[in-house]
């Protein structure tokens, strides 16, 4: 099961965006001294769900190779 280059690129872009959001969230928590709602989920969740569905359906469309 291989993924096309565009889908691999999209997953890497997602991971980069989520990582940046997590770092910003952690900086906000450490600088304010208070727990802030986990807002990076609004970036990671919907975008990740769409990529997951695209990946699963992409791999289901391909016939099994012997």
Secondary structure by P-SEA (a helix, b strand, c coil): ccccaaaaaaaaaaaaaaaaaaaaaaaaaaaaccccccccccccaaaaaaaaaaaaaaaaaccccc
